[in-house]
């Protein structure tokens, strides 16, 4: 059945109705203002940065020491220009009360930030190399570093996080969160760019991992899928508005392993070094170093084909601490 073009006459009226909401609900418009950072441009920046970090693994093939300098140099030129433009947009948007008597040169400020960011990439590669090695050391299924760089979602998410964290530390608004949310959509791993994470960090499998903004993670830490490092509560002021800028997420010290679906909450919660947090544990208070935390053993019920039912309990290793939470 062909479309009835006469029904399209209703669309101009619908456009007027939408226009009215643009005035009534202006909080979700961005009209008549300077452009925001462009999502596609930020995605391109991330992809180019990964080319610089991991040359030969992504788009360009046939790279060697005879041509990689030219290729990376060209990428840095493009990254410089894109970053300056997008960072300037973010800075201009964030400046809520510009002074017309002392106008800010946002492009110049953005260029200074861009160059400082790009100059940190050599050291960042060294940190990411430790993360890749941690993935290999922590996963007996891994056949080599190439497999990890090409296919592990944890490495993808941590790579984008570390890039975004540098921009976050340099005071860039909007763009770091856009970067980590792009990685979140690809990997299922949600790491806020404000989190502080040490070296040799590995997320195994990864889907459903959440790491909050004020989380602090030490060195040689390993997380499994479904782990949440979140806030216990959201304090409000006298008017009921959220109080921002406080530490809301836990601290994880060195050499901690947190197994699947564990939830650790609260800004005052500290997981001591060399501890192990078992699967599905819910923690809202601190744990001393060298502690293993597991749930008490549940009972299993099995019903056979003959209709008979048997029960058994799963026993923990004797050195485990059944930590009451």
For each residue, the residues with C-beta under 8 A, 3 or more apart:
1:
2:
3: 7
4: 7
5: 8
6: 9
7: 3 4 10
8: 5 11
9: 6 12
10: 7 13 14
11: 8 14 15
12: 9 15 16
13: 10 16 17
14: 10 11 17 18
15: 11 12 18 19
16: 12 13 19 20
17: 13 14 20 21
18: 14 15 21 22
19: 15 16 22 23
20: 16 17 23 24
21: 17 18 24 25
22: 18 19 25 26 29 31
23: 19 20 26
24: 20 21
25: 21 22 28 29
26: 22 23 29 31
27:
28: 25
29: 22 25 26
30: 33 36
31: 22 26
32:
33: 30 93
34: 89 92 93
35: 38 89
36: 30 89 90 93 174
37: 41 42 86 87 89 90 93 174 175 178
38: 35 41 42 86 89
39: 42 43 178
40: 43 44
41: 37 38 44 45 82 85 86
42: 37 38 39 45 46 86 175 178 179 182
43: 39 40 46 47 182
44: 40 41 47 48 82
45: 41 42 48 49 79 82 83 86 179
46: 42 43 49 50 160 163 179 182 183
47: 43 44 50 51 58 59
48: 44 45 51 52 75 78 79 82
49: 45 46 52 53 79 121 163
50: 46 47 53 54 58 159 160
51: 47 48 54 55 58 59 60 75
52: 48 49 55 72 75 76 79 121
53: 49 50 121 124 125 128 159 163
54: 50 51 57 58 149 159
55: 51 52 60 63 68 71 72
56: 60 61 63 68
57: 54 146 149 150
58: 47 50 51 54
59: 47 51
60: 51 55 56 63 71
61: 56
62: 67
63: 55 56 60 67 68 71
64: 67 68
65: 68 69
66:
67: 62 63 64 70 71
68: 55 56 63 64 65 71 72
69: 65 72 73
70: 67 73 74
71: 55 60 63 67 68 74 75
72: 52 55 68 69 75 76
73: 69 70 76 77
74: 70 71 77 78
75: 48 51 52 71 72 78 79
76: 52 72 73 79 80 118
77: 73 74 80 81
78: 48 74 75 81 82
79: 45 48 49 52 75 76 82 83 114 118
80: 76 77 83 84 111 114 115 118
81: 77 78 84 85
82: 41 44 45 48 78 79 85 86
83: 45 79 80 86 87 110 114 117 118
84: 80 81 87 88 107 110 111 114
85: 41 81 82 88 89 107 110
86: 37 38 41 42 45 82 83 89 90 175
87: 37 83 84 90 91 110 113 114 167 172 175
88: 84 85 91 92 106 107 109 110
89: 34 35 36 37 38 85 86 92 93 106
90: 36 37 86 87 93 94 172 173 174 175
91: 87 88 94 95 104 106 109 110 172 173
92: 34 88 89 95 106
93: 33 34 36 37 89 90 173 174
94: 90 91 173 174
95: 91 92 98 104 106
96:
97:
98: 95 103 104
99: 102 103
100: 103
101:
102: 99
103: 98 99 100
104: 91 95 98 109
105: 108 109
106: 88 89 91 92 95 109 110
107: 84 85 88 110 111
108: 105 111 112
109: 88 91 104 105 106 112 113
110: 83 84 85 87 88 91 106 107 113 114
111: 80 84 107 108 114 115
112: 108 109 115 116
113: 87 109 110 116 117 167 170 171 172
114: 79 80 83 84 87 110 111 117 118
115: 80 111 112 118 119
116: 112 113 119 120 170
117: 83 113 114 120 121 166 167 170
118: 76 79 80 83 114 115 121
119: 115 116 122
120: 116 117 123 124 166
121: 49 52 53 117 118 124 125
122: 119 125 126
123: 120 126 127
124: 53 120 121 127 128 162 163 166
125: 53 121 122 128 129
126: 122 123 129 130
127: 123 124 130 131 162 199
128: 53 124 125 131 132 158 159 162
129: 125 126 132 133
130: 126 127 133 134 199 200
131: 127 128 134 135 155 158 159 162 199 200 201 202
132: 128 129 135 136 145 148 149 155
133: 129 130 136 137 145 200
134: 130 131 137 138 200 201 202 220 222
135: 131 132 138 139 142 148 152 154 155 202 204
136: 132 133 139 142 144 145 148
137: 133 134
138: 134 135 202 204 222
139: 135 136 142 148 202 204
140:
141:
142: 135 136 139 147 148 152
143: 147
144: 136 147 148
145: 132 133 136 148 149
146: 57 149 150
147: 142 143 144 150 151 152
148: 132 135 136 139 142 144 145 151 152 155
149: 54 57 132 145 146 152 155
150: 57 146 147
151: 147 148
152: 135 142 147 148 149 155 156
153: 156 157 186 187 188 189 203 205 206 207
154: 135 157 158 187 189 202 203 204 205 206
155: 131 132 135 148 149 152 158 159
156: 152 153 159 160 183 186 187
157: 153 154 160 161 180 183 184 186 187 189 191 203 206 209
158: 128 131 154 155 161 162 191 197 201 203
159: 50 53 54 128 131 155 156 162 163 183
160: 46 50 156 157 163 164 179 180 182 183
161: 157 158 164 165 180 183 191 193 195 197
162: 124 127 128 131 158 159 165 166 197
163: 46 49 53 124 159 160 166 167 179
164: 160 161 167 168 175 176 177 179 180 193
165: 161 162 168 169 176 193 194 195 196 197
166: 117 120 124 162 163 169 170
167: 87 113 117 163 164 170 172 175 176 179 193
168: 164 165 171 172 176 193 194
169: 165 166
170: 113 116 117 166 167
171: 113 168
172: 87 90 91 113 167 168 175 176
173: 90 91 93 94
174: 36 37 90 93 94 177 178
175: 37 42 86 87 90 164 167 172 178 179
176: 164 165 167 168 172 179 180 193
177: 164 174 180 181 192 193
178: 37 39 42 174 175 181 182
179: 42 45 46 160 163 164 167 175 176 182 183 193
180: 157 160 161 164 176 177 183 184 190 191 192 193
181: 177 178 184 185 190
182: 42 43 46 160 178 179 185 186
183: 46 156 157 159 160 161 179 180 186 187 189 191
184: 157 180 181 187 188 189 190 191
185: 181 182
186: 153 156 157 182 183
187: 153 154 156 157 183 184 206 207
188: 153 184 206 207 208 209
189: 153 154 157 183 184 203 206 207 208 209
190: 180 181 184 209 210 211
191: 157 158 161 180 183 184 195 197 209 211
192: 177 180 195 211 212 213 215
193: 161 164 165 167 168 176 177 179 180
194: 165 168 213 214
195: 161 165 191 192 211 212 213 214 215 216 217 249
196: 165 215 216 217
197: 158 161 162 165 191 201 211 215 217 221
198: 201 217 218 219 220 221 254
199: 127 130 131 219 220
200: 130 131 133 134 219 220 221
201: 131 134 158 197 198 217 219 221 222
202: 131 134 135 138 139 154 221 222 223
203: 153 154 157 158 189 206 209 222 223 224
204: 135 138 139 154 222 223 224 225
205: 153 154 224 225 260
206: 153 154 157 187 188 189 203 209 225
207: 153 187 188 189 225 226
208: 188 189 225 226 227 228 261
209: 157 188 189 190 191 203 206 223 225 226 227 228
210: 190 227 228 229 230
211: 190 191 192 195 197 215 217 229 249
212: 192 195 215 229 230 231 248 249
213: 192 194 195 248 249
214: 194 195 246 247 248 249 267
215: 192 195 196 197 211 212 229 249 250 251 252
216: 195 196 249 250 251 252
217: 195 196 197 198 201 211 221 229 251 252
218: 198 221 252 253 254 255 256 273
219: 198 199 200 201 254 255
220: 134 198 199 200 254 255
221: 197 198 200 201 202 217 218 252 254 255 256 257 258
222: 134 138 201 202 203 204 256 257 258
223: 202 203 204 209 227 258
224: 203 204 205 227 258 259 260 262 279
225: 204 205 206 207 208 209 260 261
226: 207 208 209 260 261 262
227: 208 209 210 223 224 258 259 260 261 262 263 264
228: 208 209 210 262 263 264 265
229: 210 211 212 215 217 249 250 252 264
230: 210 212 249 263 264 265
231: 212 234 248 249 265 266 267
232: 248 265 266 267 269 284
233: 266
234: 231 242 248
235: 242 243 246
236: 239 240 241 242 243
237: 240 241 243
238:
239: 236
240: 236 237
241: 236 237
242: 234 235 236
243: 235 236 237 246
244:
245:
246: 214 235 243 267
247: 214 267 268
248: 212 213 214 231 232 234 266 267
249: 195 211 212 213 214 215 216 229 230 231 265 266 267
250: 215 216 229 264 265 266 267 269 270 271 283
251: 215 216 217 269 270 271
252: 215 216 217 218 221 229 256 258 264 271
253: 218 256 270 271 272 273 275 289
254: 198 218 219 220 221 273 274
255: 218 219 220 221 273 274
256: 218 221 222 252 253 271 272 273 274 275 276 277
257: 221 222 275 276 277
258: 221 222 223 224 227 252 262 264 271 276 277
259: 224 227 262 276 277 278 279 281
260: 205 224 225 226 227 279 280
261: 208 225 226 227 279 280
262: 224 226 227 228 258 259 277 278 279 280 281 282 283
263: 227 228 230 281 282 283
264: 227 228 229 230 250 252 258 269 271 277 283 284
265: 228 230 231 232 249 250 269 282 283 284
266: 231 232 233 248 249 250 269 284 285
267: 214 231 232 246 247 248 249 250
268: 247 286
269: 232 250 251 264 265 266 283 284 285 286
270: 250 251 253 286 287
271: 250 251 252 253 256 258 264 275 277 283 286 287
272: 253 256 275 286 287 288 289 290 291
273: 218 253 254 255 256 289 290
274: 254 255 256 289 290
275: 253 256 257 271 272 287 288 289 290 291 292 293
276: 256 257 258 259 291 292 293
277: 256 257 258 259 262 264 271 281 283 287 293
278: 259 262 281 292 293 294 295 320
279: 224 259 260 261 262 295
280: 260 261 262 295
281: 259 262 263 277 278 293 294 295 323 325
282: 262 263 265 325
283: 250 262 263 264 265 269 271 277 287 293 325
284: 232 264 265 266 269 325
285: 266 269 325
286: 268 269 270 271 272
287: 270 271 272 275 277 283 291 293 323
288: 272 275 291
289: 253 272 273 274 275
290: 272 273 274 275
291: 272 275 276 287 288 321 323
292: 275 276 278 319 320 321
293: 275 276 277 278 281 283 287 321 323 325
294: 278 281 316 320 321 322 323
295: 278 279 280 281 298 322
296: 322
297: 313 314 315 316
298: 295 313 314
299: 311 312 313
300: 311 312 313 314
301: 309 310 311
302: 309 310 311 312
303: 307 308 309
304: 307 308 309 310
305:
306:
307: 303 304
308: 303 304
309: 301 302 303 304
310: 301 302 304
311: 299 300 301 302
312: 299 300 302
313: 297 298 299 300
314: 297 298 300
315: 297
316: 294 297 320 322
317: 320
318:
319: 292
320: 278 292 294 316 317
321: 291 292 293 294
322: 294 295 296 316
323: 281 287 291 293 294
324:
325: 281 282 283 284 285 293
